[in-house]
Each structure stands twice: as structure tokens, then as C-alpha cells.
């Protein structure tokens, strides 16, 4: 092999190595950008969920009323949509089933009111469950979805792991739903 052929091989190997390093670095940048986008989507969804639950809890001290129930129902519908997005971001089914159960409770209350023209004692209990568990859910969201070690406390975690209490809340809601005569 001639000297010039050796140099051509050396330059080809060097070029292949340089291209490989460039592609690896480019892939890392793409993955980092995707992660940041996903964190942004999750953070926005969690903020919207928190905001709507906070709005619902502002009604907690007021007695059950048809207009309040309609407002709660609208907030819960928005929460369900944002919960689906948040669940997809972390590859889980934690928030959306809870929101769905709250919607089922609110729909049951609404149907009972439409049928009877007034709220029953059971309706008031269902409404109280929505309020109580909404309050519990807000603190669980911080615990599960946010990085407690972040400087500002606002960095979301895409890899959630400590979600047993959310599962327990979901199971308790399922049990509560089973205890009521749902329409």
C-alpha cells in the first residue's frame, strides 16, 4: 500500500469518527430539546389542573347550588383534558381516572337534581367528596410531579415514582362511587 493510500485511509477513518461524534452530539441535543418540551407541556398541564382545582375549592364553603355545580362541572371537564395530557407526558394513568370519577360524581348530582328538583342528602355527600378529594389531590400533585430538590421548587419530573397515594385516592374514589346508586 502506498503512502498516499495510507493517508487516504487515515483521513476516511478520522472523517467517519468525526461524523459519528457529530451525530451523537446532535442526537443528544434533540433528546434534550424533546425532554424540555415535554417538561414544559407537563408543567403547563399541571398548573392548569392546579388552577382549576383551586377554583373549585374556592366554592367549598358555599352550599351546593345548581349554578355552582355547573361551574364545578366545567372546571372538572377542563381538568380531565389537562389530566390526560399530563398522564401521557409521564406515561401513566393517574390524574385522568381521578378527574373522570369526579365528573361521574358531578354528573350524578346534576341528574339527581334534574330528576328531583332539589339536592338530596346523597348529592351533598358526593359534592363533599369532590371538595375533600380535590384538596387532597393538590398536595399529592406537588409530591408526585415536582422535583423537591429543585432550587425554585417548580421543576417537574417526567420520571415519577412515588405515586402510591394517588393510586390509593383513585381506589378510594372508586369505592365511594360503588357505594352510591349512580344513574
HELIX and SHEET records of a PDB file:
HELIX    1   1 UNK A    3  UNK A   57  1                                  55    
HELIX    2   2 UNK A   66  UNK A   89  1                                  24    
HELIX    3   3 UNK A   95  UNK A  116  1                                  22    
HELIX    4   4 UNK A  121  UNK A  145  1                                  25    
HELIX    5   5 UNK A  164  UNK A  179  1                                  16    
END                                                                             
